Amino acid sequence: MKTSVEKLQGIRVKLTVTLSPDEVDKGIAAAYSKVASKVRIPGFRPGKAPKQVIDTHVGRETVIAEALEDLVEDSYPLALDAESLRPIDRPDVGTLDELTPGAEYTFAAEIDIRPELTLSSSKNLTVTVPPSKASDREIDAQIDYLRGRFASLEPVEGRGVLADDFALISFTGTVSGEAYEGNTVEKYLYELGQGQMPLEFDAAMIGAKVGETVRAEFPVPDTSENPEFVGKTAAFDITVHEIKAKTLPEVDDEFAGNVGGFDTAQALRDDIRTKLDENKQVGHARLVEREARAALALRLVGEVPAVMIANRTDELARDFFESLDEKGYSLDKYLETTGMSSDELKADLSREAEARVRDELALEALAREVGLDVTPEEADAEIALIAAAQETDAAKLGARLRANGALPMVIEGLTHRKAVRWLMDNAEIVEVEPGTEADAKPAAKSVKKAPAKKAAPKKAASTKTATAGDAGAKEE
């Protein structure tokens, strides 16, 4: 088999494949064997009928057409491998000429290939991410959370209700002046500021003293459990029986012992820091990589082919629907639960597809710019890893990948990983604690290089032709 490539316009190329007379004859012989095994001819066992009999019962033209189809289908992926082409859509082979026994055969396929876009620059790439270590502020927040859980409630006298108080209340509610089932509640310990009721309910109690009754009025929100009440005016007459304030314990050795059996308050802080650091480390490397890749994709120069986005959108949709099916969820139920429309879902999938395609093309552009070529030895090593994962022979897997035209996909995955490693080694990683002045003005910052996470080998494609709060309080 001989192959050649002619560049046409844009990303379109013309791949020409020429099969030798021997290859043509072998293809025709294989077609006869294939047809013979399928048809049932009286007097002959399956697969044993001679050519002349098959020609009489099936037709020579039918067999030759079968041979042509198989030859083109089998040789096309091999030609892709020979020319290291990565198509992004189905080939256009036009109208094929007839196959002649004993003569060479040439066909041409026009295909759109993966574009080789460029980057505006691969230098001075800076990524800002949260710190990989816990800050004192985060530890203090965890301590405050624990203080809240171990707080006590103490009665308050001489003042009205404050926004963070507990109030022992009774109330009667109406909707548009009419009572409803369960509209009276007696002596309920209510914590303000927790979103249990609309803001107007809490606001009406602010400043109220023990023994006073206040009135709260507001339109029933869309989130009401009773749809027939939505938009109507709700009114509540609230009587305050008692006001209690949350008293937080001091952070001392006794508190540390009560919380978790620690000997000292410092031991408690050290334990919190260790756990926070461990949790941060789990996702930090992944976060750094994601942000660095997103920053690189912003530097991609050139147009992303619409067909690549459309194909990737279809892939994401298939994966999404399979995921729903595995969870026993229908699409209609998902849309109802999330409040999304089908058009919004399609738009989300399309945006995600475009982001992923841009990410991959940016990695490939980086690899070309800095010279991250995949060597034959690296490709063979990758095939060996995949073969080991699939418990199959590496040589047979390699041959199958080449026959299926899937080897360029393996090389593509290797290229992506090499580009990610280069990116992690060369990008400036700026760690800034969110919500601080440094977040807005990166003055105090920690700069370092981040190690790339080690990726597991991917399984090879099997397609024949590769295309593309718990905060309670105890009452005392």
Protein Blocks (a to p, Z undefined) as FASTA:
>chain_A
ZZdddddehjbccddddddfklmmmmmmmmmmmmmmmpccehiaehiacfklmmmmnopk
lmmmmmmmmmmmmmmmmmmmmnopacfbdcdebjaddddehiacddddddddddddddfb
fghiacddddfbdcfklmmmmmmmmmmmmpccdddehiacdfkbccdddddddeehiace
hiacehiaddehklpacfklmmmmgopaghiacdddddddfklcblklgopacddddddf
bdcddddddddfklmmmmnopabfklmmmmmmmmmmmmmmmmmmmmmmmmmmmmmmmmpg
cjddfklmmmmmmmmmmmmmmmmmmnopafklmmmmnopafklmmmmmmmmmmmmmmmmm
mmmmmmmmnopacdfklmmmmmmmmmmmnopafklmmmmmmmnopmmmmmmmmmmmmmmm
mmmmmpccddddehiaklmmcfbccdddddddddddddddfbfbdcehiacdddZZ
